[in-house]
Structure formats: C-alpha cells, structure tokens
C-alpha cells in the first residue's frame, strides 16, 4: 500500500502547488515544492511510518501557499478555496484514471490482470486510497482542505461564526482522525460503486 499512497499524496500536494501557481502564487515553486518528485513531499511519519505499520492513513508535507501573491483579480478567499479543492480533485482524477486503466486492460487483455495480481491489487488500491483521501480531505475541519473550500463558499455574514469554529480546529481534527472513516464510509462506497460501473462500461466498449 505504500507505493500507491506515496504517489497519491505526491499528486495531491503537486495539485495544490500547481493551482496556486496558476493563480499567481509561485511560493511552492521558489521553495522547490512545485514537483512530482515524491522525495520533496514525503513526511517521515505521515507518509512512510504509518503505511509501513499497516495504517491506511497518511499525509505529506503541506505545500506552502501565500494568498497575498494571488493575482489581483482573485480574492484571497476564492484563491484559498480553489487551491484547497485542487488536492482532493486530483485524487478523484487519479481514482478515475485507475478505473479506466483497469477497464481497458480487462477489455484488451482479459487474462492479464488475473495473471498479474500485483498490478490488479495496485489499481484497486489506487482507486480506494484516492477516493478515501479525497473525501477525507473534503471534511470541513481545519486544517483539512474541506475547511478552506467551505470558507470560500460561506456568505459574509457567516464568516464570524466560522472563525469561532476554526478555534476548535485541533479538537475537531482529533475527533475526525478517530471517527473520520465512519463519516466517509457511505460516500466512499457510493463513489467506489460509480468507479466499478466505469470499469464495466470501459471493459464493455464495443462488445
């Protein structure tokens, strides 16, 4: 599980850096973090130790973002929201690409995956891990990406109460670490079901 998780976290952090760069902030690029090289994103504990211990959960070093460097036509709230959303979105794209690769292989070489169970396991883990990462990070709890997305969508009159919620961030994060898997289990199964339908659809193209 280590390789799929490292790849997924690397793409996740690169997506943050890439979206920030598009919005005018080159902070990650100047700090050498605008890269798909896993070595620049690996967190010793969150990226390596937890997966090696068999814990299906992890994180990478957060990409630095300076909202004051966004283009003038992009507000800080909108920039933060778009930059934050890019990470989970990249994981959903990876999950979909893995499903398409699974379906195409099944279609073009039906016996290949059964004969190569390592590749079959890799593609399945890429789907499940990326869906899990995307949905977990979309939970509206700081410092997860979902909190930035929610903040960008809230009307101005609710920003005051939201700041009081942010003050409880550490406690909420602890609760999410313990109960987050239960919160996203239903949505995860739903999205995995959609991906299974995608696999079947790709595999049956032209049949």
ZAFIMAR-480862 format. One record per residue (C-alpha): residue number from 1; x, y, z. Coordinates in Angstrom, 1 decimal. Last residue first. Layout:
<sites>
+-----+--------+--------+--------+
! num !     xx !     yy !     zz !
+-----+--------+--------+--------+
! NUM !      X !      Y !      Z !
...
+-----+--------+--------+--------+
</sites>
This chain:
<sites>
+-----+--------+--------+--------+
! num !     xx !     yy !     zz !
+-----+--------+--------+--------+
! 207 !  -18.8 !   -5.5 !  -27.0 !
! 206 !  -17.6 !   -2.2 !  -28.5 !
! 205 !  -16.9 !   -0.8 !  -25.1 !
! 204 !  -17.7 !   -3.5 !  -22.5 !
! 203 !  -14.5 !   -3.0 !  -20.5 !
! 202 !  -14.9 !    0.8 !  -20.4 !
! 201 !  -18.5 !    0.4 !  -19.1 !
! 200 !  -17.6 !   -2.2 !  -16.5 !
! 199 !  -14.7 !   -0.1 !  -15.2 !
! 198 !  -17.0 !    3.0 !  -15.1 !
! 197 !  -19.6 !    1.0 !  -13.2 !
! 196 !  -16.9 !    0.0 !  -10.7 !
! 195 !  -16.0 !    3.6 !  -10.4 !
! 194 !  -19.5 !    4.6 !   -9.6 !
! 193 !  -19.7 !    1.9 !   -6.9 !
! 192 !  -16.4 !    3.2 !   -5.5 !
! 191 !  -18.1 !    6.6 !   -5.3 !
! 190 !  -21.0 !    5.2 !   -3.3 !
! 189 !  -18.8 !    3.1 !   -1.1 !
! 188 !  -16.7 !    6.2 !   -0.2 !
! 187 !  -19.8 !    8.3 !    0.4 !
! 186 !  -21.1 !    5.8 !    3.0 !
! 185 !  -17.7 !    5.3 !    4.7 !
! 184 !  -16.9 !    9.0 !    4.9 !
! 183 !  -18.1 !    9.7 !    8.4 !
! 182 !  -17.1 !    6.3 !    9.7 !
! 181 !  -13.5 !    6.8 !    8.4 !
! 180 !  -13.5 !   10.2 !   10.1 !
! 179 !  -14.2 !    8.9 !   13.5 !
! 178 !  -10.8 !    8.7 !   15.2 !
! 177 !   -8.9 !   11.1 !   13.0 !
! 176 !  -12.0 !   13.3 !   12.7 !
! 175 !  -12.3 !   13.6 !   16.5 !
! 174 !   -8.6 !   14.7 !   16.7 !
! 173 !   -9.2 !   17.2 !   14.0 !
! 172 !  -12.2 !   18.6 !   15.8 !
! 171 !  -10.1 !   19.2 !   18.9 !
! 170 !   -7.3 !   20.9 !   17.0 !
! 169 !   -9.8 !   23.0 !   14.9 !
! 168 !  -11.8 !   24.4 !   17.8 !
! 167 !  -10.7 !   27.9 !   17.0 !
! 166 !  -11.8 !   27.3 !   13.5 !
! 165 !  -15.4 !   27.0 !   14.7 !
! 164 !  -15.2 !   30.5 !   16.2 !
! 163 !  -13.9 !   31.8 !   12.8 !
! 162 !  -17.0 !   30.1 !   11.2 !
! 161 !  -19.3 !   32.1 !   13.5 !
! 160 !  -17.7 !   35.4 !   12.1 !
! 159 !  -17.7 !   34.1 !    8.5 !
! 158 !  -21.4 !   33.5 !    8.5 !
! 157 !  -22.5 !   37.0 !    7.4 !
! 156 !  -20.0 !   37.0 !    4.5 !
! 155 !  -21.7 !   34.1 !    2.8 !
! 154 !  -19.8 !   30.8 !    3.0 !
! 153 !  -18.4 !   29.2 !   -0.2 !
! 152 !  -14.8 !   30.1 !    0.3 !
! 151 !  -14.9 !   29.1 !    4.0 !
! 150 !  -16.3 !   25.7 !    2.9 !
! 149 !  -13.5 !   25.1 !    0.5 !
! 148 !  -10.9 !   26.1 !    3.0 !
! 147 !  -12.4 !   23.8 !    5.7 !
! 146 !  -12.6 !   21.0 !    3.1 !
! 145 !   -8.9 !   21.1 !    2.5 !
! 144 !   -8.2 !   19.8 !    6.0 !
! 143 !   -6.6 !   22.2 !    8.6 !
! 142 !   -9.3 !   22.7 !    9.8 !
! 141 !  -12.4 !   20.5 !    9.6 !
! 140 !  -14.9 !   20.8 !    6.7 !
! 139 !  -14.3 !   17.1 !    5.5 !
! 138 !  -13.0 !   17.4 !    2.0 !
! 137 !   -9.7 !   15.9 !    3.0 !
! 136 !  -11.4 !   12.7 !    4.0 !
! 135 !  -13.4 !   12.5 !    0.7 !
! 134 !  -10.3 !   12.9 !   -1.5 !
! 133 !   -8.0 !   10.7 !    0.5 !
! 132 !  -10.6 !    7.9 !    0.6 !
! 131 !  -11.3 !    8.1 !   -3.1 !
! 130 !   -7.6 !    8.1 !   -3.7 !
! 129 !   -7.0 !    5.1 !   -1.5 !
! 128 !   -9.8 !    3.1 !   -3.0 !
! 127 !   -9.0 !    3.6 !   -6.6 !
! 126 !   -5.2 !    3.4 !   -6.2 !
! 125 !   -5.7 !    0.3 !   -4.1 !
! 124 !   -7.7 !   -1.4 !   -6.8 !
! 123 !   -5.1 !   -0.5 !   -9.4 !
! 122 !   -2.2 !   -1.8 !   -7.3 !
! 121 !   -4.1 !   -5.0 !   -6.4 !
! 120 !   -4.6 !   -5.7 !  -10.1 !
! 119 !   -1.0 !   -4.9 !  -10.8 !
! 118 !    0.2 !   -7.4 !   -8.1 !
! 117 !   -2.3 !  -10.0 !   -9.3 !
! 116 !   -0.6 !  -10.3 !  -12.6 !
! 115 !   -2.1 !  -13.4 !  -14.3 !
! 114 !   -5.6 !  -12.4 !  -13.2 !
! 113 !   -4.8 !   -8.9 !  -14.6 !
! 112 !   -3.6 !  -10.1 !  -18.0 !
! 111 !   -6.2 !  -12.7 !  -18.8 !
! 110 !   -8.8 !  -10.2 !  -20.3 !
! 109 !   -6.2 !   -8.4 !  -22.4 !
! 108 !   -7.9 !   -5.6 !  -24.3 !
! 107 !  -11.2 !   -5.2 !  -22.3 !
! 106 !   -9.8 !   -6.1 !  -18.9 !
! 105 !   -6.8 !   -3.9 !  -19.5 !
! 104 !   -9.1 !   -1.1 !  -20.7 !
! 103 !  -11.4 !   -1.5 !  -17.6 !
! 102 !   -8.5 !   -1.4 !  -15.1 !
! 101 !   -6.9 !    1.6 !  -16.9 !
! 100 !  -10.2 !    3.4 !  -16.8 !
!  99 !  -10.6 !    2.6 !  -13.1 !
!  98 !   -7.1 !    3.9 !  -12.4 !
!  97 !   -7.8 !    7.0 !  -14.4 !
!  96 !  -11.0 !    7.6 !  -12.3 !
!  95 !   -9.1 !    7.2 !   -9.0 !
!  94 !   -6.3 !    9.5 !  -10.2 !
!  93 !   -9.0 !   12.1 !  -11.1 !
!  92 !  -10.6 !   11.8 !   -7.7 !
!  91 !   -7.2 !   12.3 !   -6.1 !
!  90 !   -6.6 !   15.4 !   -8.2 !
!  89 !  -10.0 !   16.8 !   -7.1 !
!  88 !   -9.0 !   16.3 !   -3.4 !
!  87 !   -5.9 !   18.5 !   -4.0 !
!  86 !   -7.3 !   21.1 !   -6.3 !
!  85 !  -10.1 !   22.0 !   -3.8 !
!  84 !   -7.5 !   23.7 !   -1.5 !
!  83 !   -6.1 !   25.9 !   -4.2 !
!  82 !   -9.6 !   26.8 !   -5.5 !
!  81 !  -10.8 !   27.7 !   -2.0 !
!  80 !   -7.7 !   29.6 !   -1.0 !
!  79 !   -7.9 !   31.6 !   -4.2 !
!  78 !  -11.6 !   32.4 !   -3.7 !
!  77 !  -11.0 !   33.6 !   -0.1 !
!  76 !   -7.9 !   35.6 !   -1.1 !
!  75 !   -9.7 !   37.3 !   -3.9 !
!  74 !   -8.6 !   36.7 !   -7.5 !
!  73 !   -8.5 !   39.5 !  -10.0 !
!  72 !   -5.4 !   40.9 !   -8.2 !
!  71 !   -3.5 !   37.7 !   -8.9 !
!  70 !   -2.6 !   35.7 !   -5.8 !
!  69 !    0.6 !   36.7 !   -4.0 !
!  68 !   -1.1 !   37.6 !   -0.8 !
!  67 !   -2.6 !   34.1 !   -0.7 !
!  66 !    0.9 !   32.7 !    0.1 !
!  65 !    0.7 !   28.9 !   -0.2 !
!  64 !    3.3 !   26.5 !    1.2 !
!  63 !    2.7 !   22.8 !    0.2 !
!  62 !    1.8 !   20.7 !    3.2 !
!  61 !    4.3 !   17.9 !    3.9 !
!  60 !    2.5 !   14.6 !    3.1 !
!  59 !   -0.3 !   12.8 !    4.9 !
!  58 !   -1.3 !    9.3 !    6.0 !
!  57 !   -4.0 !    6.7 !    6.6 !
!  56 !   -4.4 !    3.0 !    5.9 !
!  55 !   -2.4 !    2.0 !    9.0 !
!  54 !   -0.3 !   -1.1 !    8.2 !
!  53 !    2.7 !    0.0 !   10.2 !
!  52 !    4.6 !    0.7 !    6.9 !
!  51 !    1.6 !    3.0 !    6.0 !
!  50 !    2.0 !    4.9 !    9.3 !
!  49 !    5.8 !    5.2 !    9.0 !
!  48 !    6.2 !    6.4 !    5.5 !
!  47 !    3.9 !    9.3 !    4.5 !
!  46 !    2.7 !   10.6 !    7.9 !
!  45 !    5.8 !    9.9 !    9.9 !
!  44 !    8.7 !   10.8 !    7.5 !
!  43 !    6.7 !   13.4 !    5.6 !
!  42 !    7.4 !   13.0 !    1.9 !
!  41 !    6.7 !   16.0 !   -0.4 !
!  40 !   10.2 !   16.7 !   -1.8 !
!  39 !   11.0 !   13.0 !   -2.1 !
!  38 !    7.8 !   12.2 !   -4.1 !
!  37 !    9.1 !   14.1 !   -7.2 !
!  36 !    6.0 !   15.4 !   -8.9 !
!  35 !    7.4 !   18.9 !   -8.3 !
!  34 !    6.4 !   22.5 !   -7.5 !
!  33 !    7.9 !   22.1 !   -4.0 !
!  32 !   11.3 !   23.6 !   -4.7 !
!  31 !   10.8 !   26.5 !   -2.4 !
!  30 !   10.5 !   29.0 !   -5.3 !
!  29 !    7.9 !   26.7 !   -6.9 !
!  28 !    5.9 !   26.5 !   -3.7 !
!  27 !    5.9 !   30.3 !   -3.3 !
!  26 !    4.9 !   30.9 !   -7.0 !
!  25 !    1.5 !   32.4 !   -6.2 !
!  24 !   -0.1 !   33.8 !   -9.4 !
!  23 !   -3.4 !   31.9 !   -9.5 !
!  22 !   -2.0 !   29.3 !  -11.9 !
!  21 !    0.9 !   28.8 !   -9.4 !
!  20 !   -1.6 !   28.2 !   -6.6 !
!  19 !   -3.3 !   25.6 !   -8.8 !
!  18 !    0.0 !   23.9 !   -9.5 !
!  17 !    1.2 !   23.9 !   -5.9 !
!  16 !   -2.1 !   22.4 !   -4.6 !
!  15 !   -2.1 !   19.9 !   -7.4 !
!  14 !    1.5 !   19.0 !   -6.5 !
!  13 !    0.4 !   18.2 !   -3.0 !
!  12 !   -2.3 !   15.8 !   -4.1 !
!  11 !   -0.1 !   14.3 !   -6.8 !
!  10 !    2.5 !   13.4 !   -4.2 !
!   9 !   -0.1 !   12.1 !   -1.7 !
!   8 !   -1.4 !    9.7 !   -4.4 !
!   7 !    2.0 !    8.5 !   -5.4 !
!   6 !    3.0 !    8.0 !   -1.8 !
!   5 !   -0.3 !    6.1 !   -1.0 !
!   4 !    0.0 !    3.9 !   -4.1 !
!   3 !    3.6 !    3.0 !   -3.2 !
!   2 !    3.0 !    2.3 !    0.5 !
!   1 !    0.0 !    0.0 !    0.0 !
+-----+--------+--------+--------+
</sites>
